[in-house]
Amino acid sequence: MSKDVELNEADEKTFAYLKGHPKGVLQSDLWKDLDVDSRTCSRIIKKLEDAGLVTREETKKDGTRTFLITVVHTSEAVNPALFMAGQTIIPCVACMEECTVEHCKMLEDWIYELVFDEME
């Protein structure tokens, strides 16, 4: 889905801003919120759209045409190996205890197993 598009600092800042607004942002408001001119904002949005990171949906605000910019949400599969230490799955997955990470004996043991597996 995502093309190889190199994002600069302004692109990254804009994308981070948009990720903080899951319902989207009107492009007519976005350039003001980011303190950039509308032309620069359009170029940034075009680059993010070409990268497959955002969508633009035409809409109207106060009778004027604008676009609703929303982040494209993708769900990437998580590598199950990230939850394993040797043959043991992280205990937090099915834990019913109410504990803190800093004081969980089961998690501590699992982390030790993970470290020892890495050392082998």
Secondary structure as UniProt FT lines:
FT   HELIX           9..19
FT   TURN            22..23
FT   STRAND          25..26
FT   HELIX           27..33
FT   TURN            34..35
FT   HELIX           38..50
FT   TURN            51..52
FT   STRAND          54..61
FT   TURN            62..63
FT   STRAND          64..71
FT   HELIX           80..83
FT   STRAND          84..85
FT   TURN            86..87
FT   STRAND          88..89
FT   HELIX           91..94
FT   HELIX           101..103
FT   HELIX           105..119
//
